Amino acid sequence: MKRFVVIGLGNFGFSVARTLYEGGHDVIAIDLNETLVDRLASLISHAVVGDGTDLDTLVRISAKEADAAIVSTGDDITASILATMALHDLKIKDIYVKVVSNDHARVMDRIGVTDIVFPERDSAISLATRMTGSALLNYVKLGKGFSLQEMGVPNDWMGKSIRELKLRQEYDITIVAVHDILTDKIIASPDPDKLLNDTDTLLVAGEDKILDQIANIS
């Protein structure tokens, strides 16, 4: 079990905190808004009304013992910066920050964080990708030019094994998992000799341009 601290309890912070707790982790959440704290209090380990940008407050709620932190202060970029700096002072190893603009992302990148989360942009990219009519079902950006995508099995791949398709050699992509939508069973690191069929979807990691090419294979 890990300990997480969540600063900012809007919709994003609320959902992250609750999901982490439901996953069996110890979660401490803090926000200045008492109403937001109250709605989460019974759903996680500890929810506190307080200033998540204040170092003394973070020490008092035992944030220093956290394995990782999530900063989600909405449109208040100043609060986001101050909270991140306070977490750095506490030597929190992994810090994830929700940003609201490209400028906000640039600032956080300069300060130094583990990862920047841009929900509005990522959701827009995912939606636009799905609307193109390709076989892509879901899209998660991993870095510049790389992503993790869920897609249906192309017709040309039906009845063939992962080994037979030689995906790493031919396309330099990796099938991370196979989801049988009929049984709702997910197989991580699937057997290379597994035959693919029309009830499967594939979770594939690789370059965007290659994945887009594969998604349009007939």
BAMILO-213519 format. One record per residue (C-alpha): residue number from 1; residue in one letter; x, y, z. Coordinates in nm, 2 decimals, padded with zeros to 4 digits. Example, Ala and Ser with C-alpha at 12.3 -4.5 7.8 and 13.67 -1.06 7.14 Angstrom:
2
<atom 1; a; <01.23; -00.45; 00.78>>
<atom 2; s; <01.37; -00.11; 00.71>>
% end
This chain:
218
<atom 1; m; <00.00; 00.00; 00.00>>
<atom 2; k; <00.13; 00.34; -00.09>>
<atom 3; r; <00.05; 00.68; 00.05>>
<atom 4; f; <-00.07; 00.96; -00.17>>
<atom 5; v; <-00.15; 01.33; -00.10>>
<atom 6; v; <-00.40; 01.51; -00.32>>
<atom 7; i; <-00.40; 01.89; -00.33>>
<atom 8; g; <-00.72; 02.04; -00.47>>
<atom 9; l; <-01.05; 01.86; -00.47>>
<atom 10; g; <-01.24; 01.97; -00.78>>
<atom 11; n; <-01.38; 01.70; -01.01>>
<atom 12; f; <-01.04; 01.58; -01.11>>
<atom 13; g; <-00.88; 01.58; -00.77>>
<atom 14; f; <-01.19; 01.42; -00.62>>
<atom 15; s; <-01.19; 01.14; -00.88>>
<atom 16; v; <-00.82; 01.07; -00.84>>
<atom 17; a; <-00.83; 01.06; -00.46>>
<atom 18; r; <-01.13; 00.83; -00.45>>
<atom 19; t; <-00.99; 00.59; -00.72>>
<atom 20; l; <-00.66; 00.56; -00.54>>
<atom 21; y; <-00.83; 00.48; -00.21>>
<atom 22; e; <-01.06; 00.23; -00.38>>
<atom 23; g; <-00.74; 00.07; -00.51>>
<atom 24; g; <-00.63; 00.00; -00.15>>
<atom 25; h; <-00.40; 00.30; -00.09>>
<atom 26; d; <-00.37; 00.55; 00.19>>
<atom 27; v; <-00.50; 00.89; 00.06>>
<atom 28; i; <-00.47; 01.23; 00.23>>
<atom 29; a; <-00.66; 01.51; 00.05>>
<atom 30; i; <-00.66; 01.88; 00.12>>
<atom 31; d; <-00.86; 02.18; 00.00>>
<atom 32; l; <-00.96; 02.52; 00.13>>
<atom 33; n; <-01.32; 02.46; 00.03>>
<atom 34; e; <-01.50; 02.29; 00.32>>
<atom 35; t; <-01.78; 02.17; 00.10>>
<atom 36; l; <-01.54; 01.98; -00.13>>
<atom 37; v; <-01.36; 01.83; 00.16>>
<atom 38; d; <-01.69; 01.72; 00.32>>
<atom 39; r; <-01.81; 01.53; 00.01>>
<atom 40; l; <-01.49; 01.33; 00.00>>
<atom 41; a; <-01.43; 01.28; 00.37>>
<atom 42; s; <-01.61; 00.95; 00.41>>
<atom 43; l; <-01.46; 00.80; 00.09>>
<atom 44; i; <-01.09; 00.82; 00.16>>
<atom 45; s; <-00.84; 00.79; 00.45>>
<atom 46; h; <-00.82; 01.15; 00.55>>
<atom 47; a; <-00.97; 01.47; 00.41>>
<atom 48; v; <-00.86; 01.81; 00.55>>
<atom 49; v; <-00.97; 02.17; 00.52>>
<atom 50; g; <-00.65; 02.37; 00.47>>
<atom 51; d; <-00.40; 02.54; 00.25>>
<atom 52; g; <-00.21; 02.29; 00.03>>
<atom 53; t; <00.04; 02.56; -00.07>>
<atom 54; d; <00.16; 02.60; 00.30>>
<atom 55; l; <00.46; 02.39; 00.39>>
<atom 56; d; <00.37; 02.38; 00.76>>
<atom 57; t; <00.02; 02.26; 00.68>>
<atom 58; l; <00.15; 01.98; 00.46>>
<atom 59; v; <00.39; 01.87; 00.73>>
<atom 60; r; <00.10; 01.87; 00.99>>
<atom 61; i; <-00.11; 01.64; 00.77>>
<atom 62; s; <00.19; 01.40; 00.72>>
<atom 63; a; <00.23; 01.48; 00.35>>
<atom 64; k; <00.60; 01.43; 00.40>>
<atom 65; e; <00.55; 01.06; 00.43>>
<atom 66; a; <00.37; 01.04; 00.09>>
<atom 67; d; <00.51; 00.83; -00.19>>
<atom 68; a; <00.36; 01.06; -00.45>>
<atom 69; a; <00.15; 01.38; -00.48>>
<atom 70; i; <-00.12; 01.50; -00.71>>
<atom 71; v; <-00.17; 01.88; -00.75>>
<atom 72; s; <-00.51; 01.98; -00.90>>
<atom 73; t; <-00.59; 02.34; -00.81>>
<atom 74; g; <-00.81; 02.42; -01.11>>
<atom 75; d; <-00.75; 02.76; -01.27>>
<atom 76; d; <-00.54; 02.89; -00.99>>
<atom 77; i; <-00.19; 02.86; -01.15>>
<atom 78; t; <-00.02; 03.04; -00.86>>
<atom 79; a; <-00.15; 02.79; -00.61>>
<atom 80; s; <-00.04; 02.51; -00.84>>
<atom 81; i; <00.31; 02.65; -00.85>>
<atom 82; l; <00.33; 02.71; -00.47>>
<atom 83; a; <00.19; 02.37; -00.39>>
<atom 84; t; <00.45; 02.20; -00.62>>
<atom 85; m; <00.73; 02.40; -00.46>>
<atom 86; a; <00.62; 02.30; -00.11>>
<atom 87; l; <00.61; 01.94; -00.22>>
<atom 88; h; <00.96; 01.97; -00.35>>
<atom 89; d; <01.07; 02.11; -00.01>>
<atom 90; l; <00.92; 01.80; 00.15>>
<atom 91; k; <01.13; 01.58; -00.09>>
<atom 92; i; <00.82; 01.41; -00.24>>
<atom 93; k; <00.97; 01.19; -00.51>>
<atom 94; d; <00.68; 01.18; -00.76>>
<atom 95; i; <00.46; 01.49; -00.82>>
<atom 96; y; <00.18; 01.49; -01.08>>
<atom 97; v; <00.03; 01.82; -01.17>>
<atom 98; k; <-00.30; 01.89; -01.36>>
<atom 99; v; <-00.25; 02.19; -01.59>>
<atom 100; v; <-00.51; 02.41; -01.76>>
<atom 101; s; <-00.30; 02.57; -02.04>>
<atom 102; n; <00.02; 02.53; -02.24>>
<atom 103; d; <00.18; 02.81; -02.05>>
<atom 104; h; <00.09; 02.64; -01.72>>
<atom 105; a; <00.24; 02.32; -01.85>>
<atom 106; r; <00.56; 02.50; -01.95>>
<atom 107; v; <00.60; 02.65; -01.61>>
<atom 108; m; <00.55; 02.32; -01.44>>
<atom 109; d; <00.80; 02.16; -01.67>>
<atom 110; r; <01.06; 02.42; -01.57>>
<atom 111; i; <00.99; 02.37; -01.20>>
<atom 112; g; <01.03; 01.99; -01.25>>
<atom 113; v; <00.75; 01.74; -01.20>>
<atom 114; t; <00.71; 01.37; -01.27>>
<atom 115; d; <00.43; 01.42; -01.51>>
<atom 116; i; <00.19; 01.69; -01.64>>
<atom 117; v; <-00.18; 01.60; -01.68>>
<atom 118; f; <-00.38; 01.81; -01.93>>
<atom 119; p; <-00.73; 01.65; -01.92>>
<atom 120; e; <-00.90; 01.89; -02.15>>
<atom 121; r; <-00.64; 01.86; -02.42>>
<atom 122; d; <-00.60; 01.48; -02.39>>
<atom 123; s; <-00.98; 01.43; -02.40>>
<atom 124; a; <-01.00; 01.65; -02.71>>
<atom 125; i; <-00.72; 01.45; -02.88>>
<atom 126; s; <-00.89; 01.12; -02.78>>
<atom 127; l; <-01.22; 01.24; -02.92>>
<atom 128; a; <-01.08; 01.37; -03.24>>
<atom 129; t; <-00.89; 01.04; -03.29>>
<atom 130; r; <-01.21; 00.83; -03.24>>
<atom 131; m; <-01.40; 01.06; -03.47>>
<atom 132; t; <-01.17; 01.00; -03.77>>
<atom 133; g; <-01.34; 00.66; -03.83>>
<atom 134; s; <-01.04; 00.45; -03.77>>
<atom 135; a; <-01.03; 00.14; -03.56>>
<atom 136; l; <-00.90; 00.33; -03.26>>
<atom 137; l; <-01.12; 00.30; -02.95>>
<atom 138; n; <-00.91; 00.48; -02.68>>
<atom 139; y; <-00.60; 00.70; -02.68>>
<atom 140; v; <-00.35; 00.78; -02.40>>
<atom 141; k; <-00.06; 01.01; -02.49>>
<atom 142; l; <00.27; 00.88; -02.34>>
<atom 143; g; <00.51; 01.14; -02.48>>
<atom 144; k; <00.58; 01.34; -02.80>>
<atom 145; g; <00.49; 01.12; -03.09>>
<atom 146; f; <00.41; 00.81; -02.87>>
<atom 147; s; <00.09; 00.68; -02.72>>
<atom 148; l; <-00.10; 00.38; -02.58>>
<atom 149; q; <-00.40; 00.30; -02.79>>
<atom 150; e; <-00.68; 00.05; -02.78>>
<atom 151; m; <-00.80; -00.07; -03.12>>
<atom 152; g; <-01.00; -00.35; -03.27>>
<atom 153; v; <-00.82; -00.63; -03.45>>
<atom 154; p; <-00.77; -00.55; -03.82>>
<atom 155; n; <-00.93; -00.80; -04.05>>
<atom 156; d; <-00.59; -00.90; -04.19>>
<atom 157; w; <-00.48; -01.01; -03.84>>
<atom 158; m; <-00.78; -01.23; -03.76>>
<atom 159; g; <-00.69; -01.59; -03.68>>
<atom 160; k; <-00.32; -01.51; -03.67>>
<atom 161; s; <-00.09; -01.53; -03.36>>
<atom 162; i; <00.10; -01.23; -03.22>>
<atom 163; r; <00.42; -01.42; -03.30>>
<atom 164; e; <00.32; -01.48; -03.66>>
<atom 165; l; <00.24; -01.11; -03.71>>
<atom 166; k; <00.60; -01.01; -03.61>>
<atom 167; l; <00.47; -00.68; -03.49>>
<atom 168; r; <00.79; -00.57; -03.32>>
<atom 169; q; <01.00; -00.65; -03.62>>
<atom 170; e; <00.76; -00.51; -03.88>>
<atom 171; y; <00.62; -00.21; -03.70>>
<atom 172; d; <00.82; -00.16; -03.38>>
<atom 173; i; <00.50; -00.18; -03.16>>
<atom 174; t; <00.41; -00.38; -02.86>>
<atom 175; i; <00.08; -00.54; -02.76>>
<atom 176; v; <00.06; -00.46; -02.39>>
<atom 177; a; <-00.27; -00.65; -02.33>>
<atom 178; v; <-00.56; -00.82; -02.51>>
<atom 179; h; <-00.92; -00.76; -02.40>>
<atom 180; d; <-01.18; -01.02; -02.49>>
<atom 181; i; <-01.49; -00.81; -02.50>>
<atom 182; l; <-01.72; -01.11; -02.50>>
<atom 183; t; <-01.60; -01.24; -02.17>>
<atom 184; d; <-01.46; -00.90; -02.05>>
<atom 185; k; <-01.13; -01.07; -01.97>>
<atom 186; i; <-00.81; -00.88; -02.00>>
<atom 187; i; <-00.48; -01.06; -02.06>>
<atom 188; a; <-00.17; -00.86; -01.98>>
<atom 189; s; <00.15; -00.96; -02.16>>
<atom 190; p; <-00.04; -01.20; -02.38>>
<atom 191; d; <00.10; -01.54; -02.50>>
<atom 192; p; <00.27; -01.47; -02.83>>
<atom 193; d; <00.10; -01.78; -02.97>>
<atom 194; k; <-00.25; -01.66; -02.89>>
<atom 195; l; <-00.47; -01.64; -03.20>>
<atom 196; l; <-00.65; -01.30; -03.24>>
<atom 197; n; <-01.02; -01.30; -03.32>>
<atom 198; d; <-01.30; -01.05; -03.38>>
<atom 199; t; <-01.40; -01.03; -03.01>>
<atom 200; d; <-01.06; -00.90; -02.91>>
<atom 201; t; <-00.94; -00.55; -02.87>>
<atom 202; l; <-00.57; -00.47; -02.84>>
<atom 203; l; <-00.39; -00.23; -02.61>>
<atom 204; v; <-00.09; -00.13; -02.82>>
<atom 205; a; <00.21; 00.10; -02.75>>
<atom 206; g; <00.41; 00.27; -03.02>>
<atom 207; e; <00.47; 00.57; -03.24>>
<atom 208; d; <00.15; 00.76; -03.32>>
<atom 209; k; <00.21; 00.75; -03.70>>
<atom 210; i; <00.26; 00.37; -03.70>>
<atom 211; l; <-00.04; 00.31; -03.48>>
<atom 212; d; <-00.25; 00.53; -03.70>>
<atom 213; q; <-00.13; 00.33; -04.00>>
<atom 214; i; <-00.22; 00.00; -03.83>>
<atom 215; a; <-00.57; 00.13; -03.72>>
<atom 216; n; <-00.65; 00.18; -04.09>>
<atom 217; i; <-00.55; -00.17; -04.20>>
<atom 218; s; <-00.85; -00.33; -04.36>>
% end
